[in-house]
Amino acid sequence: MITLRGREYGTAAELAHRLGGDVTERMIVNWRRRDGLECHHVGRTVYSPLDQAATIEAAKRHAARGRPRQLDQTLVSAA
């Protein structure tokens, strides 16, 4: 992870690690392509902002489509 102007940026692997166990590198790449997650190329490495990735992840987690996320299943079983 790198910090630039008070904002954290990371590679797909770093973002997936920070966002939780059920977020994969492939999901991050798809968010760049489909959902407009910013990407900045430094050489061959691509960095994206953590805060924007977290916003997209939260929106996806609360969406009605798709399979239930692990986090959602944990919250339901705890209630």
KAWO-V325850 format. One record per residue. N is the residue number from 1. RES is the residue in one letter. NEAR is the number of other C-alpha atoms within 8 Angstrom. Layout:
n res near
N RES NEAR
N RES NEAR
//
This chain:
n res near
1 M 7
2 I 6
3 T 8
4 L 7
5 R 4
6 G 5
7 R 9
8 E 11
9 Y 12
10 G 14
11 T 11
12 A 13
13 A 9
14 E 9
15 L 13
16 A 13
17 H 10
18 R 6
19 L 9
20 G 7
21 G 7
22 D 6
23 V 10
24 T 10
25 E 10
26 R 7
27 M 8
28 I 13
29 V 9
30 N 9
31 W 12
32 R 11
33 R 8
34 R 6
35 D 8
36 G 7
37 L 12
38 E 8
39 C 9
40 H 7
41 H 8
42 V 7
43 G 5
44 R 5
45 T 7
46 V 12
47 Y 12
48 S 14
49 P 13
50 L 11
51 D 8
52 Q 10
53 A 13
54 A 9
55 T 8
56 I 11
57 E 9
58 A 8
59 A 8
60 K 7
61 R 9
62 H 6
63 A 7
64 A 4
65 R 4
66 G 5
67 R 4
68 P 7
69 R 8
70 Q 7
71 L 6
72 D 9
73 Q 9
74 T 8
75 L 8
76 V 7
77 S 6
78 A 5
79 A 4
//
